[in-house]
Amino acid sequence: MSTSAHSVPDKEAKFEAVTKTLFALLQSAGPSKVTHSLVAQRSGVSRAWLYKYVGSKKEDLMVMAIRHLGKKLTERDLGDIITSKEDLKNAIVLGMTRMFQNTKDYPWFIPVYFKYRGSPTPLGAAIGEVEQDYIARQAQLFERVFRFPHARAIVAAEVLTSFRMGLAFSWQHGELGKKADQTDVLVALDHWIHELFSA
């Protein structure tokens, strides 16, 4: 049983607590310090539950956390109804608004993403898997709405994803957050996206 002062009741809440704990550990200490005992203690979830629902390996914990967070962050875009170019342009700006919110809700997400993305580790592989699934869904929109050929749609989705992640990083850790508030950034982005896709 966990030695934490609090206990998390619901299964989905347990996945969320474990994910938050694991990402915070990855950011502060790195994967070498991640253990089932430490995650259990800090998340309020028992080790027995972790072994049963996540797995017995450290990699199982990390991959579950990436997949859980990736699903949570990308599913926010799935409800957008996009049937026109205008809808897609608006969804791109709305997606960036959500990305800013993600940096507030999950402040460790961007640092961990950039630290491990592309690395030859289970974390890197899990990040790549979530990212490519998201890019494939975005590419379908470019194919359907803009009539892009498949290869071009994939490239457009890759560029858009890279842009969003880079902008979020710059906002959270770079100079952008010091120079402009979120509203100014979103106004500039809205103008740029609409000009770009209207050309």
C-alpha positions in Angstrom: 0.0 0.0 0.0 1.2 3.5 -0.7 2.7 5.5 2.2 1.2 8.7 0.8 -1.1 10.8 3.0 -3.8 10.8 0.4 -5.4 8.0 -1.6 -6.8 8.3 -5.1 -10.2 6.5 -5.5 -11.2 6.4 -9.2 -9.3 4.4 -11.8 -9.0 7.3 -14.3 -8.0 9.7 -11.5 -5.3 7.2 -10.6 -3.9 7.2 -14.1 -3.9 11.0 -14.0 -2.2 11.1 -10.6 0.5 8.6 -11.7 1.0 10.6 -15.0 1.5 13.9 -13.2 3.8 12.3 -10.6 5.9 10.5 -13.2 6.3 13.6 -15.4 7.3 15.7 -12.4 9.9 13.1 -11.5 11.2 12.9 -15.1 11.7 16.7 -15.2 13.3 17.0 -11.8 15.4 13.8 -11.5 15.3 11.9 -14.8 14.3 8.3 -15.5 17.0 6.7 -13.4 15.2 8.0 -10.2 11.8 6.6 -11.2 10.7 3.6 -9.1 7.3 2.1 -8.5 7.7 2.8 -4.8 8.4 6.5 -5.3 5.6 6.9 -7.9 3.2 5.2 -5.5 4.3 7.3 -2.5 3.9 10.6 -4.4 0.8 9.8 -6.4 -1.3 8.2 -3.7 -1.7 5.0 -5.7 -0.6 1.7 -4.3 2.3 -0.3 -5.8 0.0 -3.3 -6.2 -2.3 -1.1 -8.4 0.6 0.0 -10.5 1.8 -3.5 -11.0 -1.7 -4.7 -11.9 -2.8 -1.9 -14.2 0.5 -0.4 -15.5 3.2 -3.1 -15.4 6.2 -4.2 -13.4 8.9 -2.4 -15.4 9.9 1.2 -15.0 9.4 1.6 -18.8 5.8 0.5 -18.3 5.2 3.5 -16.1 6.8 5.9 -18.5 5.0 4.6 -21.6 1.7 4.6 -19.8 2.2 8.2 -18.7 3.1 9.4 -22.2 0.1 7.6 -23.7 -2.3 8.8 -21.1 -1.2 12.4 -21.4 -1.0 12.3 -25.2 -4.6 11.0 -25.3 -5.8 13.6 -22.9 -4.1 16.5 -24.7 -4.9 15.5 -28.3 -8.5 14.4 -27.6 -9.3 18.1 -27.0 -9.0 18.6 -30.7 -11.1 15.7 -31.7 -14.4 17.5 -31.0 -13.7 20.2 -33.5 -16.1 20.1 -36.5 -14.1 21.0 -39.5 -15.9 21.1 -42.9 -14.4 24.2 -44.5 -11.1 26.1 -44.8 -12.4 28.7 -42.4 -13.2 26.0 -39.8 -9.7 24.6 -40.2 -8.0 28.0 -39.8 -10.0 28.6 -36.7 -9.2 25.1 -35.3 -5.5 25.8 -35.8 -5.7 28.9 -33.7 -7.9 27.2 -31.1 -5.4 24.3 -31.0 -2.7 26.8 -30.1 -5.0 28.3 -27.4 -5.3 24.8 -26.0 -1.6 24.3 -26.2 -1.1 27.4 -24.0 -3.6 26.0 -21.5 -1.7 22.7 -21.6 1.5 24.5 -20.5 -0.4 25.8 -17.5 -2.2 22.5 -16.6 0.9 20.4 -17.2 4.0 22.7 -16.8 6.4 19.7 -17.0 5.0 18.5 -20.3 7.0 20.7 -22.7 10.4 20.2 -21.0 10.0 16.4 -20.9 8.7 16.4 -24.5 11.8 18.2 -25.8 14.2 16.4 -23.6 13.1 12.9 -24.7 11.5 13.3 -28.1 13.6 11.4 -30.7 15.7 9.7 -28.0 16.4 5.9 -28.4 14.4 5.2 -25.2 11.0 3.9 -24.3 10.0 7.5 -23.6 11.2 8.7 -27.0 9.4 5.8 -28.7 6.1 6.5 -26.8 6.3 10.3 -27.6 6.9 9.5 -31.3 4.0 7.1 -31.3 1.5 9.6 -29.8 2.9 12.4 -32.0 2.6 10.4 -35.3 -0.9 9.4 -34.4 -1.8 13.1 -34.0 0.0 14.1 -37.2 -1.9 11.4 -39.1 -5.3 12.8 -37.9 -4.2 16.4 -38.8 -3.1 15.2 -42.2 -6.5 13.8 -42.9 -7.9 17.3 -42.3 -5.5 18.8 -44.8 -6.4 16.1 -47.3 -10.2 16.6 -46.8 -10.4 20.3 -46.5 -7.6 21.6 -48.6 -7.5 18.6 -51.0 -3.8 18.2 -50.4 -2.2 15.0 -51.8 -1.4 12.6 -48.9 2.3 13.2 -48.9 1.8 17.0 -48.8 -0.8 16.7 -46.1 1.6 14.7 -43.9 4.3 17.4 -44.4 1.8 20.2 -43.6 0.7 18.4 -40.4 4.3 17.8 -39.4 5.1 21.5 -39.9 2.0 22.6 -38.0 2.8 20.2 -35.1 6.4 21.4 -34.9 5.3 25.0 -35.0 2.8 24.5 -32.2 5.3 22.7 -30.0 8.0 25.2 -30.7 5.7 28.1 -29.9 4.6 26.5 -26.7 8.3 26.0 -25.7 9.2 29.6 -26.6 6.2 30.8 -24.6 7.0 28.7 -21.5 10.8 28.9 -21.5 12.0 31.4 -24.1 11.8 35.1 -24.8 8.3 35.1 -26.2 6.6 34.9 -22.8 8.7 37.9 -21.7 7.8 40.1 -24.7 4.1 39.5 -25.1 1.1 38.2 -23.2 -0.9 35.2 -24.4 -3.6 37.4 -26.0 -1.1 39.3 -28.1 0.4 36.0 -29.3 -2.9 34.6 -30.2 -4.0 37.7 -32.0 -0.8 37.7 -34.1 -1.2 33.9 -34.7 -4.8 34.3 -35.8 -3.8 37.1 -38.3 -0.9 35.1 -39.6 -2.8 31.8 -40.1 -5.7 33.5 -41.9 -3.3 35.4 -44.2 -1.3 32.3 -44.8 -4.2 30.1 -45.8 -6.0 32.9 -47.8 -3.0 33.4 -50.1 
